[in-house]
């Protein structure tokens, strides 16, 4: 009987564009902004985790990046936390991009 090869599952990757985050003002007018530099810098300057340091550099340099589910969850936690000083409208828009 031939041995079956174990299937290696690739991690699910989520493509995220931090360079064109969309939101609306109170009148419903759509606004776009590039959050990649600010988000990358903020994460870079506040993290003690080497993995997050790499993630911060990818966000800063790439704008459009692929995130694993654990990376996405870390970013959601970071954006909702005390180290993220974005205004609420920006946080809401970035969290919307992250799904």
Secondary structure, 3 states (H helix, E strand, C coil): CCCCCCCCCCCCEEEEECCCEEEECCCCCEEEECCHHHHHHHHHHHCCCHHHHHHHHHHHHHCEEEEEHHHHHHHHHHHHCCCCCCCHHHHHHHHHHHC
